Amino acid sequence: MLANRRVALVTTGMTLDAEAEAADAAGGLLGNLAGSIQRFYLPGRLNYSELSAAHRNVMRGLITVVKMKPRKNANERSMLDSYGKDVDRVDFARLDPIVEWVEAQQS
């Protein structure tokens, strides 16, 4: 299916970088195609001040579950620390490796 095609997938989220890379959720979803697709992760932003009521309720439920866990990892602690706050982890310099990958594919 991907023969002779160069494919990259960029995901974004609020997961801490180390955990996002270790979990490689996109790789898991891609299954046997994962080896053929270059993956990048970009941290994003989450502004609680801009969430809809429905999304706020989802986040409240998620935080409630995380609070009940006896042993929390760094990502879960980060979620708890940032709950209800506007958090912007966007770093445009993180686009550089993606640009480099695209340029390398064109040569």
N, C-alpha and C positions, 0 to 999 in steps of 0.2 A: 504494500500500500504506500509506503514512504520511499520506495526505491527511487534513487536519483533526486530526492528532495531533501533539502536542508531545512530542518524545522526547529524552532525554539518556542518555549512556553514560558511566559512571565506571569508569576502569581504575585499578588500583593495581600498584605494583611497586617495584623497587629501582633502576631507571634514573634517572640524574640528570635533574632537571627540564628543563633546556635541551635535552638530547638527546631526551627523551621527546616534548617539544613539537615539536621539529624533525622527528623521524621520523614522528610521528602514525600509529603502527602501526594504531590502531583505525580511523582514517580510510581507510587503505589496505584494510583488511579489509571496510569498509562499501561500498567502491566508489562507485557513483553515488548511494548513499543518504547519503554523508558530508555533503553539503551540507544535508541535512534533519535531522541529528542533532547536537545540542550535545554536545561532548566535554569531559570533565574528566579530569585525571590527578592521582592522590594518591600520594605516596610512602608506602611501607609499612615493614615491618620484616622482618628475616631473622635468626632466632636459630639459629645453627649448633648450639648446645647442645640444641636441640629437634628437629633433623632426624632423620628415619629413616635407616637405613643406606643404603637405596636412593637417597634424595634426596642424602645426603652424597656418594655415589659419582658421581651426576650432576654435582654442583657441582665435585667434584675433576676430572672430565673436562673440564668447561667451562673451569675455571681453567687446566688444562694447555694447552688450545688457545690461550687468550688469552695465556699466557706466551710462546708460540712466535711470536706476531705481532711483526714487526719494529717497526712504528709503532703505538703504542696511543693511542686517543683518551682523553679525560678520563673517560668512563664505564668503559672497560676498566681504566684505572689505579685507579679507585675500587673496582672489583671485586677487583682484586689486593690493594689496601690493606686491604680489609675481609674478605678470605677467612679463614674460621675464627673470626671474631668475631661476637658478637651486635651487630646494628646496628638501631637503631630510628629511623626518619626520620618517624614518624607525627607529624603536626601537625594537631590538631583545628581550628585556625583555617582550615585549607585547605578545610574544609567550607562556610565562609561563602559563597563564590561559587556553590556548588551550591544552598544554601538561597535565596540571592537569585534565582537563575534560576527555581527552583520557585515562589517567591512572585510573581515577575513573570508567570509563566504563568497564575497563578490570578486575575489582575486583568483 
